[in-house]
Amino acid sequence: MKNKLIKSILILVIICSGITLAYAWGSWGHKHITRSAVFALPEGMIKFYYNHIDFITEGAVVPDLRKYVINDKVEG
C-alpha cells in the first residue's frame, strides 16, 4: 500500500513537472517562433520583415528580459 502511494505521488509530480516545462519555452522558443512567423507571412509583407528578421528575432525576448532580469512589475 505504501509503495503504491509513493509511486502514485511520484508519477503525479513527474506529470506536473512536465506540464510546466512544456509551457516554459524561454528565449529559444520566442526566437524560434518569431523567426518562423516571418516565413509564414503573405508575399506582400515577407520582403520587409525578412530584411529585418534579425532585429525582430532578437526583440522577441525583450518583454521576458524586462520581466525577469530587471523585475519590471508592469510587464506581467
Backbone as a printed PyTorch tensor [residue, N CA C, xyz], in Angstrom:
tensor([[[  0.8340,  -1.1900,   0.0000],
         [  0.0000,   0.0000,   0.0000],
         [  0.8770,   1.2510,   0.0000]],

        [[  1.8880,   1.2690,   0.8940],
         [  2.7680,   2.4260,   0.9900],
         [  3.5790,   2.6060,  -0.2940]],

        [[  4.0490,   1.5120,  -0.8600],
         [  4.8320,   1.5450,  -2.0880],
         [  3.9910,   2.0750,  -3.2560]],

        [[  2.7380,   1.6740,  -3.3200],
         [  1.8410,   2.1220,  -4.3810],
         [  1.5450,   3.6190,  -4.2450]],

        [[  1.4050,   4.0990,  -3.0260],
         [  1.1590,   5.5220,  -2.7730],
         [  2.3570,   6.3600,  -3.2020]],

        [[  3.5480,   5.8800,  -2.8890],
         [  4.7670,   6.5990,  -3.2610],
         [  4.9030,   6.6670,  -4.7810]],

        [[  4.6130,   5.5530,  -5.4600],
         [  4.6690,   5.5390,  -6.9210],
         [  3.6520,   6.4950,  -7.5240]],

        [[  2.4640,   6.5230,  -6.9630],
         [  1.4160,   7.4200,  -7.4680],
         [  1.8090,   8.8850,  -7.2980]],

        [[  2.3680,   9.2180,  -6.1530],
         [  2.8130,  10.5970,  -5.9050],
         [  3.9500,  10.9580,  -6.8480]],

        [[  4.8680,  10.0480,  -7.0520],
         [  5.9870,  10.2960,  -7.9580],
         [  5.5000,  10.5190,  -9.3850]],

        [[  4.5750,   9.7190,  -9.8430],
         [  4.0100,   9.8880, -11.1870],
         [  3.3040,  11.2310, -11.3040]],

        [[  2.5710,  11.6200, -10.2900],
         [  1.8820,  12.9090, -10.2920],
         [  2.8800,  14.0690, -10.3660]],

        [[  3.9670,  13.9740,  -9.6140],
         [  4.9910,  15.0170,  -9.6390],
         [  5.6440,  15.1080, -11.0140]],

        [[  5.9260,  13.9780, -11.6150],
         [  6.5470,  13.9590, -12.9490],
         [  5.6070,  14.5700, -13.9870]],

        [[  4.3420,  14.2310, -13.9310],
         [  3.3700,  14.7830, -14.8730],
         [  3.2400,  16.2890, -14.7050]],

        [[  3.1340,  16.7500, -13.4730],
         [  3.0150,  18.1940, -13.2170],
         [  4.2690,  18.9400, -13.6500]],

        [[  5.4300,  18.3510, -13.4380],
         [  6.6830,  18.9850, -13.8530],
         [  6.7640,  19.0700, -15.3690]],

        [[  6.3240,  18.0450, -16.0370],
         [  6.3370,  18.0400, -17.4960],
         [  5.4150,  19.0900, -18.0860]],

        [[  4.2770,  19.3090, -17.4600],
         [  3.3370,  20.3150, -17.9460],
         [  3.9310,  21.7060, -17.8120]],

        [[  4.5500,  22.0020, -16.6880],
         [  5.1290,  23.3370, -16.5070],
         [  6.3080,  23.5540, -17.4400]],

        [[  7.0940,  22.5330, -17.7080],
         [  8.2100,  22.6760, -18.6360],
         [  7.7240,  22.8700, -20.0660]],

        [[  6.5950,  22.3050, -20.4100],
         [  6.0660,  22.4650, -21.7580],
         [  5.6500,  23.9060, -22.0140]],

        [[  5.1810,  24.5970, -21.0170],
         [  4.7610,  25.9810, -21.1930],
         [  5.9210,  26.9600, -21.0620]],

        [[  7.0400,  26.5360, -20.5710],
         [  8.1750,  27.4240, -20.3630],
         [  9.2060,  27.2130, -21.4670]],

        [[  8.9850,  27.8190, -22.6040],
         [  9.9060,  27.6080, -23.7130],
         [ 11.0910,  28.5500, -23.6850]],

        [[ 11.0390,  29.6040, -22.9030],
         [ 12.1750,  30.5000, -22.7330],
         [ 12.4970,  31.3120, -23.9710]],

        [[ 13.6860,  31.8780, -23.9770],
         [ 14.0640,  32.7630, -25.0770],
         [ 14.2340,  31.9990, -26.3860]],

        [[ 14.6910,  30.7550, -26.3200],
         [ 14.8420,  29.9780, -27.5430],
         [ 13.5060,  29.8270, -28.2510]],

        [[ 12.4600,  29.5340, -27.5100],
         [ 11.1420,  29.3640, -28.1020],
         [ 10.6100,  30.6460, -28.7080]],

        [[ 10.7820,  31.7490, -28.0020],
         [ 10.3320,  33.0300, -28.5400],
         [ 11.0390,  33.3590, -29.8560]],

        [[ 12.3340,  33.1720, -29.8820],
         [ 13.1060,  33.4670, -31.0940],
         [ 12.7040,  32.5460, -32.2370]],

        [[ 12.5690,  31.2670, -31.9610],
         [ 12.2300,  30.2860, -32.9920],
         [ 10.8360,  30.5500, -33.5740]],

        [[  9.8700,  30.8190, -32.7240],
         [  8.5100,  31.0820, -33.1840],
         [  8.4480,  32.3720, -33.9820]],

        [[  9.1350,  33.4030, -33.5290],
         [  9.1320,  34.6780, -34.2500],
         [  9.7760,  34.5290, -35.6150]],

        [[ 10.8870,  33.8270, -35.6640],
         [ 11.5700,  33.6100, -36.9490],
         [ 10.6840,  32.8140, -37.9040]],

        [[ 10.0020,  31.8050, -37.4030],
         [  9.1020,  31.0040, -38.2390],
         [  7.9050,  31.8200, -38.7110]],

        [[  7.4510,  32.7290, -37.8590],
         [  6.2950,  33.5560, -38.2300],
         [  6.6210,  34.4670, -39.3990]],

        [[  7.8520,  34.9230, -39.4990],
         [  8.2430,  35.7820, -40.6220],
         [  8.0950,  35.0210, -41.9360]],

        [[  8.4660,  33.7600, -41.9460],
         [  8.3690,  32.9610, -43.1700],
         [  6.9300,  32.5760, -43.5070]],

        [[  6.0210,  32.7330, -42.5690],
         [  4.6170,  32.3990, -42.7960],
         [  3.7980,  33.6050, -43.2670]],

        [[  4.4300,  34.7550, -43.4100],
         [  3.7210,  35.9660, -43.8170],
         [  3.3440,  35.9070, -45.2960]],

        [[  2.3260,  36.6720, -45.7000],
         [  1.9600,  36.7380, -47.1180],
         [  3.0790,  37.4000, -47.9490]],

        [[  3.0300,  37.1800, -49.2400],
         [  4.0680,  37.6690, -50.1510],
         [  4.3140,  39.1710, -50.0350]],

        [[  3.2770,  39.9620, -49.8800],
         [  3.4420,  41.4050, -49.8220],
         [  4.1740,  41.8920, -48.5900]],

        [[  4.1760,  41.1100, -47.5310],
         [  4.7840,  41.5300, -46.2650],
         [  6.1440,  40.8930, -46.0120]],

        [[  6.3830,  39.7380, -46.6010],
         [  7.5650,  38.9510, -46.2340],
         [  8.8680,  39.6660, -46.5750]],

        [[  8.9190,  40.4230, -47.6510],
         [ 10.1730,  41.0740, -48.0600],
         [ 10.6710,  42.0380, -46.9780]],

        [[  9.7910,  42.8970, -46.4640],
         [ 10.1940,  43.8550, -45.4400],
         [ 10.6350,  43.1440, -44.1670]],

        [[  9.8230,  42.2100, -43.6960],
         [ 10.1340,  41.5360, -42.4350],
         [ 11.3570,  40.6240, -42.5620]],

        [[ 11.5490,  40.0140, -43.7250],
         [ 12.7230,  39.1650, -43.9240],
         [ 14.0030,  39.9950, -43.8710]],

        [[ 13.9550,  41.2050, -44.4080],
         [ 15.1310,  42.0740, -44.3730],
         [ 15.4850,  42.4940, -42.9500]],

        [[ 14.5300,  42.4480, -42.0430],
         [ 14.7600,  42.8540, -40.6530],
         [ 14.5800,  41.6890, -39.6720]],

        [[ 14.7690,  40.4740, -40.1460],
         [ 14.4660,  39.2900, -39.3430],
         [ 15.3590,  39.1820, -38.0980]],

        [[ 16.6060,  39.5880, -38.2000],
         [ 17.4980,  39.5050, -37.0380],
         [ 17.0510,  40.4570, -35.9320]],

        [[ 16.6910,  41.6740, -36.3100],
         [ 16.2230,  42.6490, -35.3280],
         [ 14.9320,  42.1750, -34.6670]],

        [[ 14.0190,  41.6550, -35.4620],
         [ 12.7330,  41.1860, -34.9380],
         [ 12.9320,  39.9820, -34.0150]],

        [[ 13.7930,  39.0660, -34.4230],
         [ 14.0340,  37.8590, -33.6330],
         [ 14.6730,  38.1900, -32.2870]],

        [[ 15.6500,  39.0650, -32.2820],
         [ 16.2860,  39.4490, -31.0230],
         [ 15.3300,  40.2380, -30.1330]],

        [[ 14.4370,  41.0060, -30.7360],
         [ 13.4830,  41.7920, -29.9630],
         [ 12.3590,  40.9710, -29.3620]],

        [[ 12.2140,  39.7300, -29.7880],
         [ 11.1300,  38.8790, -29.2940],
         [ 11.2830,  38.5260, -27.8220]],

        [[ 12.4910,  38.5970, -27.3040],
         [ 12.7290,  38.2170, -25.9070],
         [ 12.7790,  39.4130, -24.9570]],

        [[ 12.6720,  40.6150, -25.4890],
         [ 12.7750,  41.8150, -24.6540],
         [ 11.7350,  41.8470, -23.5270]],

        [[ 10.4560,  41.5080, -23.7790],
         [  9.4990,  41.5170, -22.6690],
         [  9.8870,  40.5660, -21.5290]],

        [[ 10.4000,  39.3960, -21.8680],
         [ 10.8370,  38.4640, -20.8230],
         [ 12.0470,  39.0040, -20.0710]],

        [[ 12.9520,  39.6420, -20.7800],
         [ 14.1120,  40.2230, -20.1100],
         [ 13.6740,  41.3010, -19.1390]],

        [[ 12.7420,  42.1400, -19.5710],
         [ 12.2550,  43.1890, -18.6800],
         [ 11.5540,  42.5850, -17.4670]],

        [[ 10.8130,  41.5190, -17.7000],
         [ 10.0380,  40.9180, -16.6140],
         [ 10.9210,  40.2090, -15.5930]],

        [[ 11.9090,  39.4450, -16.0660],
         [ 12.6850,  38.6050, -15.1610],
         [ 14.0390,  39.1890, -14.7630]],

        [[ 14.6790,  39.9380, -15.6300],
         [ 16.0120,  40.4390, -15.3100],
         [ 15.9410,  41.7170, -14.4790]],

        [[ 15.1010,  42.6680, -14.9180],
         [ 15.0400,  43.9130, -14.1460],
         [ 13.7990,  43.9890, -13.2610]],

        [[ 13.0630,  42.8850, -13.1880],
         [ 11.8880,  42.7800, -12.3170],
         [ 10.8680,  43.9060, -12.5380]],

        [[ 10.5430,  44.1370, -13.8000],
         [  9.5550,  45.1510, -14.1490],
         [  8.1700,  44.6220, -13.8080]],

        [[  7.5140,  45.2140, -12.8190],
         [  6.2090,  44.7420, -12.3470],
         [  5.0980,  45.0090, -13.3600]],

        [[  5.2830,  46.0030, -14.2060],
         [  4.2510,  46.3700, -15.1840],
         [  4.2120,  45.3610, -16.3380]],

        [[  5.3260,  44.7040, -16.6420],
         [  5.4060,  43.8200, -17.7930],
         [  4.5030,  42.5990, -17.6660]],

        [[  4.2900,  42.1210, -16.4740],
         [  3.4550,  40.9330, -16.2910],
         [  2.0340,  41.1830, -16.6610]]])
